[in-house]
Amino acid sequence: MTETHTALGNESAYTASHAQNTLLIILISCVATIGGFLFGYDSGVINGTVDGLRIAFGSNEMGTGFNVASMLLGCAIGAFFAGRLADKYGRKSLLIVAAVFFIASAWGSGIAESSATFIVFRILGGLAVGAASVMAPAYISEIAPAHIRGRLATIQQIAIIGGLFCAFVSNYIIADVAGASTATWLLGYEAWRWMFWMELIPAVLFLVLLLLIPESPRYLVLNKQSDDAKAVLTRLYGEQQSAITLNEIEASISHQQEPPKLSDLVDRVSGKVRKIVWVGIGLATFQQLVGINVVFYYGAVLWQAVGFSEGDALLINIISGGVSIAACVITISLIDKIGRKPFLTIGSIGMTITLGLMVFAFASAEFDPATNSLNLGSLATLALVSANAYVFFFNLSWGPVMWVMLGEMFPNQIRGSGLAIAGLAQWTANFAITMTFPIMLASIGLAGAYGFYAICALISVGFVIKYVHETKGVKLEDMQG
């Protein structure tokens, strides 16, 4: 009886310890995802400020497009160098630098008096967004056990959408209280400037909380700091599991005599870029070619172009944000059961159909020269429902799953470098799509622009089926590249 009680007591203690460790991993992951929240906020806040920027800086369509897209140049640079610098200085260190840049960008974007100054601060914010976009999911993947890794990494997308949603709500409230985004508000500053300054609250919180979380144990092992890695793993997994995990990490990189470097992406036998790198680039690029950030960055412009008021357009953005969060919740609950590839396939098919319906609505609408907008008439409902269904399918699939896969699909030795290249591709495509939308809108109209995104969504179906391999339940040390 005593032995039975002892065994039950040990099992109960182990269960309680395991629950505490899991809770700690979740809390640490949530801190990292504040970077995703700021990623979303910084991306979405521009949505409600386009009119204010145009008036304040006297910019034309090309200038407005660059004001909006300038951040993405910083994103591409930040994503590329963050992956490499994180291999040298650590995942946590890069996230701290990103937090400082978020603070500087939020303040500077609001005080800017010219396009040049605004662009400098937006690029600085872009460096932070780019770094956070690749480092947060990588960090989460490197501290989370395989059986919950997908769900925790998907929280990153909820954080991104949460940031977008909060930016949309903040923009809507500020514009509503002030009377318009261009109206003078508190302390004599225009309302659109306060839209940027609201980001200071989560940015400062991010910086403070980052000081409390540990460094990635896999980074520590890669940099010959096994004792420190053992301490972090013990804190995360417990004494017994930490020893097992440490041995697996060390074994996965034992054949590598040198620190990670960019040239590791080239197969030493064939002399060609590894196939896994091309798949990462494809995933990163297609996520942007389907046009999702046109909705996030230019949502207000889009709906005003089809006859809605500024207030209604900003309200529609809020609805889209709510739909996005609902889709991500579904993905969190099922991604570690169903897998990554099925979500990507379903999402590509759904986006192809819904984008096609939007093209039909826009192509069938009549142009009203008096308001310089499309008159959708009875097709307005179809356009709205299709747009929100499109946002739903994206955030059910490519939104969260692309970041999950990039954070886990590369072997340990090339994870930083692989993320650098994929992140560069992702943000470069983002910049191209964002920069060209105002031009496409003026030249081929909404139907032509969304027709292009629909074709890209259709092509992505074939890409997923042929080239993407499932990573569900696979340990990071077992990833093949």
C-alpha positions in Angstrom: 0.0 0.0 0.0 2.9 2.4 0.9 4.6 1.7 -2.5 1.3 2.3 -4.3 0.8 5.6 -2.4 4.4 6.6 -3.2 3.9 5.8 -6.9 0.7 7.8 -7.0 2.4 10.6 -5.2 5.3 10.7 -7.7 2.9 10.6 -10.6 0.8 13.4 -9.2 4.0 15.5 -8.5 5.2 14.8 -12.1 1.8 15.8 -13.5 1.7 19.0 -11.5 5.3 19.8 -12.5 4.5 19.1 -16.2 1.5 21.4 -16.0 3.6 24.2 -14.5 6.3 23.7 -17.2 3.6 23.9 -19.9 2.1 27.0 -18.4 5.6 28.6 -18.3 6.2 27.8 -22.0 2.8 29.3 -22.9 3.5 32.5 -20.9 7.0 32.9 -22.5 5.5 32.3 -25.9 2.9 35.0 -25.3 5.6 37.5 -24.4 7.4 36.7 -27.7 4.1 37.1 -29.6 3.8 40.7 -28.5 6.3 41.2 -31.3 3.6 39.8 -33.6 1.0 42.1 -32.0 3.3 45.1 -32.8 3.9 43.7 -36.3 0.2 43.7 -36.9 -0.4 47.1 -35.2 2.4 48.8 -37.1 1.1 47.3 -40.4 -2.5 48.2 -39.7 -2.2 51.7 -38.3 -1.3 53.1 -41.7 -4.7 52.0 -42.9 -6.5 54.9 -41.3 -3.8 57.5 -41.9 -3.6 57.5 -45.7 -5.7 60.7 -46.1 -3.8 62.5 -43.4 -0.5 61.6 -44.9 -1.7 62.7 -48.4 -2.8 66.1 -47.1 0.0 66.7 -44.6 2.8 65.9 -47.1 1.0 66.9 -50.4 1.8 63.5 -52.0 0.4 62.1 -55.2 -0.6 58.4 -55.8 3.0 57.3 -56.2 4.1 59.2 -53.2 1.2 57.9 -51.1 2.1 54.4 -52.2 5.7 54.8 -51.1 4.7 56.4 -47.8 2.6 53.3 -47.1 5.0 50.8 -48.5 8.2 52.3 -47.2 8.0 50.4 -43.9 8.2 47.2 -46.0 11.7 48.1 -47.2 12.8 48.1 -43.6 10.9 44.8 -43.1 12.8 43.1 -45.9 16.2 44.3 -44.5 15.2 43.5 -40.9 14.0 40.0 -41.7 17.1 39.2 -43.7 19.7 40.5 -41.1 17.7 39.4 -38.0 18.0 35.7 -39.0 21.8 36.0 -39.4 22.3 38.3 -36.4 20.2 36.0 -34.2 22.6 33.2 -34.9 25.4 35.4 -33.6 23.8 37.4 -30.8 20.7 35.4 -29.8 17.0 35.3 -30.5 16.1 37.2 -27.3 18.7 40.0 -28.0 17.3 40.6 -31.5 13.7 40.9 -30.1 14.9 43.5 -27.5 16.5 45.5 -30.3 13.2 45.2 -32.3 11.3 46.5 -29.2 13.5 49.6 -29.0 13.0 50.3 -32.8 9.2 49.9 -32.4 9.2 52.6 -29.7 11.3 55.0 -31.8 9.2 54.4 -35.0 5.9 54.9 -33.2 7.0 58.3 -31.8 8.8 59.5 -34.9 6.1 58.6 -37.4 3.7 60.8 -35.4 6.0 63.8 -35.2 7.1 63.7 -38.8 6.6 67.0 -40.7 7.7 65.7 -44.2 7.5 62.6 -46.3 11.3 62.1 -46.0 11.2 62.2 -42.1 8.1 60.0 -42.1 9.8 57.4 -44.4 12.9 57.2 -42.2 10.9 56.4 -39.1 8.6 54.0 -40.9 11.7 52.1 -42.3 13.0 52.0 -38.7 9.7 50.4 -37.7 10.0 48.1 -40.7 13.4 46.9 -39.3 11.6 46.0 -36.1 8.6 44.3 -37.9 10.9 42.3 -40.1 13.0 41.1 -37.2 10.0 40.3 -35.1 8.2 38.5 -37.9 10.9 35.9 -38.2 12.4 35.8 -34.7 9.1 35.4 -32.7 8.0 32.2 -34.5 11.6 30.9 -34.5 11.9 31.5 -30.8 8.6 29.9 -30.0 9.4 26.9 -32.1 12.7 26.5 -30.3 11.3 26.5 -26.8 8.1 24.6 -27.4 7.7 20.8 -27.4 6.7 19.2 -30.7 3.1 18.2 -29.6 2.0 21.8 -29.0 4.5 23.7 -31.2 2.0 24.3 -34.0 -0.6 25.8 -31.6 1.9 28.0 -29.8 3.4 29.3 -33.1 -0.1 30.0 -34.4 -0.6 32.3 -31.4 1.8 34.5 -33.3 -0.8 35.0 -36.1 -3.5 35.7 -33.5 -1.2 38.4 -32.1 -0.6 39.8 -35.6 -4.4 40.0 -36.3 -5.0 41.2 -32.7 -2.5 44.1 -33.5 -4.3 44.8 -36.7 -7.6 44.7 -35.0 -6.5 47.0 -32.2 -5.0 49.4 -34.8 -8.3 49.4 -36.7 -10.4 50.0 -33.5 -8.0 52.7 -32.3 -8.1 54.4 -35.7 -11.9 54.2 -35.8 -12.3 55.7 -32.3 -9.8 58.5 -32.8 -11.2 59.5 -36.2 -14.8 59.3 -34.8 -14.0 61.4 -31.7 -11.8 63.9 -33.6 -14.3 64.1 -36.5 -11.9 62.8 -39.2 -8.4 61.4 -39.4 -7.2 64.8 -40.7 -8.9 66.9 -38.0 -6.9 68.6 -35.3 -7.3 66.8 -32.0 -5.5 66.6 -28.6 -2.7 69.1 -27.9 -3.2 70.6 -31.3 -2.0 67.6 -33.3 -3.9 66.0 -36.1 -5.8 62.8 -35.3 -3.7 60.6 -37.6 -0.6 61.4 -35.6 -2.2 60.1 -32.4 -3.0 56.9 -34.3 0.7 56.2 -34.5 1.4 57.3 -30.9 -1.0 54.8 -29.5 1.5 52.1 -30.4 3.9 53.3 -27.7 1.8 51.5 -25.0 2.4 47.9 -26.3 5.9 48.7 -27.5 7.1 49.7 -24.1 5.3 46.7 -22.5 7.1 44.4 -25.0 10.5 45.8 -24.1 10.0 45.3 -20.3 8.6 41.8 -20.6 11.4 40.6 -22.9 13.9 41.2 -20.1 12.2 38.5 -18.1 12.3 35.6 -20.6 15.2 33.1 -21.3 17.3 32.8 -24.4 16.5 30.0 -26.9 18.2 26.8 -25.7 18.9 25.7 -29.3 20.8 29.0 -29.9 22.8 28.4 -26.7 23.8 24.9 -27.9 24.7 26.2 -31.4 27.0 28.7 -29.6 28.7 26.2 -27.3 26.8 27.3 -24.2 25.5 23.8 -23.2 25.4 24.5 -19.5 23.2 27.6 -20.0 21.0 25.6 -22.4 20.6 22.8 -19.8 19.5 25.4 -17.3 16.9 26.8 -19.7 15.7 23.4 -20.7 15.4 22.3 -17.1 13.3 25.4 -16.4 11.1 24.6 -19.4 10.8 20.8 -19.4 12.0 19.6 -16.0 15.2 17.8 -15.1 14.5 14.4 -16.8 13.3 15.7 -20.1 15.8 18.5 -20.3 18.7 16.0 -20.4 17.0 14.0 -23.3 16.3 17.2 -25.3 19.8 18.6 -24.8 21.3 15.3 -26.1 19.0 15.4 -29.2 20.0 19.0 -29.9 23.7 18.3 -29.6 23.4 15.2 -31.7 21.6 17.1 -34.5 24.5 19.5 -34.9 27.4 17.2 -33.9 28.5 16.9 -37.5 28.8 20.7 -37.9 32.2 21.9 -36.9 31.5 25.6 -37.7 28.9 28.2 -36.5 25.8 28.6 -38.8 26.4 30.7 -41.9 24.6 31.7 -45.0 26.6 29.4 -47.2 25.0 26.4 -45.3 21.9 27.0 -47.5 23.9 25.5 -50.4 24.1 21.7 -50.6 27.8 20.8 -50.4 27.4 17.7 -52.6 25.3 19.2 -55.5 26.5 22.8 -55.1 22.9 24.0 -55.5 20.6 25.8 -53.1 18.8 23.3 -50.9 15.3 22.5 -52.0 13.9 23.3 -48.6 15.1 26.9 -49.1 13.2 27.2 -52.3 10.1 25.8 -50.6 10.5 28.5 -47.9 10.8 31.2 -50.4 7.7 29.9 -52.2 5.7 29.9 -49.1 6.8 33.4 -48.1 6.1 34.8 -51.5 2.7 33.3 -52.2 1.5 34.5 -48.8 1.8 38.0 -50.2 0.9 37.5 -53.9 -2.6 36.6 -52.9 -3.0 40.3 -52.0 -3.9 40.1 -48.3 -2.0 43.2 -47.3 -3.8 45.3 -49.8 -6.9 44.7 -47.6 -5.0 45.4 -44.4 -3.1 48.5 -45.7 -5.6 49.9 -48.1 -8.9 48.6 -46.6 -10.2 52.1 -46.0 -9.2 53.2 -49.5 -10.8 50.0 -51.0 -14.2 50.5 -49.5 -14.2 54.2 -50.1 -13.5 53.4 -53.8 -16.7 51.5 -53.9 -18.8 54.2 -52.3 -18.6 53.7 -48.5 -17.8 56.7 -46.2 -14.6 56.9 -44.3 -16.4 55.9 -41.0 -18.1 52.9 -42.7 -14.8 51.9 -44.3 -13.0 51.9 -40.9 -15.8 50.0 -39.3 -15.6 47.3 -42.1 -11.9 47.0 -41.2 -12.9 46.2 -37.6 -15.3 43.5 -38.8 -12.5 42.0 -41.0 -10.2 42.0 -37.9 -12.8 40.1 -35.9 -13.3 37.5 -38.7 -9.5 37.1 -38.8 -9.2 36.3 -35.1 -12.1 33.8 -35.3 -10.3 32.0 -38.2 -7.0 31.9 -36.2 -8.8 30.4 -33.2 -10.0 27.5 -35.4 -6.5 26.9 -36.7 -5.0 26.9 -33.1 -7.4 24.2 -32.1 -6.8 21.9 -35.1 -3.3 22.5 -36.5 -1.6 19.9 -34.4 -4.3 17.4 -35.2 -5.0 18.0 -38.9 -1.5 19.3 -39.8 -0.1 22.2 -41.8 -0.5 21.1 -45.4 -4.3 20.5 -45.3 -4.8 24.0 -44.0 -2.7 25.6 -46.7 -4.6 23.6 -49.4 -8.0 24.5 -48.1 -7.0 28.2 -47.7 -5.6 28.4 -51.3 -8.8 27.0 -52.8 -11.0 29.2 -50.6 -9.1 32.3 -51.5 -9.3 31.5 -55.2 -13.1 31.3 -55.1 -13.7 34.3 -52.9 -11.3 36.5 -54.8 -13.0 35.4 -58.0 -16.3 36.6 -56.6 -14.8 39.9 -55.6 -13.5 40.3 -59.2 -17.0 39.6 -60.5 -18.6 42.2 -58.2 -16.1 44.9 -59.1 -16.1 44.1 -62.8 -19.9 44.3 -62.9 -20.2 47.6 -61.0 -20.7 50.9 -62.7 -18.3 53.8 -62.3 -19.8 57.0 -60.8 -17.8 60.0 -62.0 -19.6 62.3 -59.6 -18.1 60.4 -56.6 -15.1 58.9 -58.4 -16.1 55.5 -57.1 -17.7 52.3 -58.2 -21.5 51.9 -57.7 -21.9 48.3 -56.6 -25.7 48.5 -56.1 -27.0 45.1 -55.3 -23.5 43.6 -55.6 -22.4 45.4 -52.4 -23.4 42.5 -50.2 -21.6 40.0 -52.4 -18.4 42.1 -52.3 -18.5 42.5 -48.6 -19.3 38.9 -47.8 -16.7 37.7 -50.3 -14.0 40.0 -48.9 -14.6 38.8 -45.4 -14.7 35.2 -46.5 -11.4 35.8 -48.3 -9.9 37.2 -45.1 -11.3 34.2 -43.2 -9.7 31.7 -45.5 -6.3 33.5 -45.4 -6.2 33.6 -41.6 -7.4 30.0 -41.4 -4.4 29.0 -43.5 -1.6 31.0 -45.0 -1.7 33.7 -42.4 -0.7 31.5 -39.4 0.6 28.4 -41.1 3.2 30.0 -43.3 4.9 31.5 -40.2 4.5 28.1 -38.3 6.3 26.3 -41.1 9.1 28.8 -41.6 9.8 28.6 -37.9 10.0 24.8 -37.8 10.8 23.4 -41.3 14.5 24.2 -41.5 17.1 22.0 -39.7 18.8 23.6 -36.7 22.0 24.5 -38.5 20.3 26.5 -41.2 17.2 27.8 -39.3 18.6 31.4 -38.9 19.8 31.6 -42.5 16.7 30.0 -44.0 14.5 32.4 -42.1 16.7 35.3 -43.3 16.2 34.4 -47.0 12.5 33.5 -46.6 11.9 36.6 -44.6 13.6 38.7 -47.3 11.4 37.1 -50.0 8.3 37.6 -47.9 8.8 41.3 -47.3 10.1 42.0 -50.8 6.9 40.5 -52.2 4.9 42.5 -49.6 6.6 45.7 -50.8 5.9 45.0 -54.4 2.2 44.2 -53.9 1.7 47.2 -51.6 3.6 49.7 -53.8 1.8 48.6 -57.0 -1.8 48.6 -55.7 -2.4 52.4 -56.1 -0.9 52.1 -59.6 -3.0 49.1 -60.5 -6.1 50.8 -59.0 -5.6 53.8 -61.3 -4.7 51.8 -64.4 -6.6 48.5 -64.5 -9.1 49.1 -61.7 -10.2 47.0 -58.7 -11.3 44.1 -60.9 -7.9 43.9 -62.6 -5.9 44.1 -59.4 -8.0 41.5 -57.6 -8.0 39.3 -60.7 -4.2 39.1 -60.4 -4.4 38.1 -56.8 -7.0 35.4 -57.7 -4.6 33.9 -60.3 -1.8 33.8 -57.7 -4.1 32.1 -55.2 -5.0 29.5 -57.8 -1.3 28.8 -58.6 -0.6 28.4 -54.9 -2.9 25.4 -54.8 -0.6 23.5 -57.1 2.5 24.7 -55.2 1.3 23.3 -51.9 0.2 20.0 -53.3 3.5 19.4 -55.1 6.2 20.9 -53.0 5.1 21.4 -49.4 5.8 18.5 -46.9 4.0 18.0 -43.6 5.9 18.9 -40.4 3.2 18.1 -37.9 4.7 16.3 -34.8 8.2 16.2 -36.2 10.9 17.3 -33.7 13.1 20.2 -34.8 16.1 17.9 -34.5 14.5 15.6 -37.1 13.8 18.2 -39.8 15.4 17.3 -43.1 16.7 19.9 -45.5 
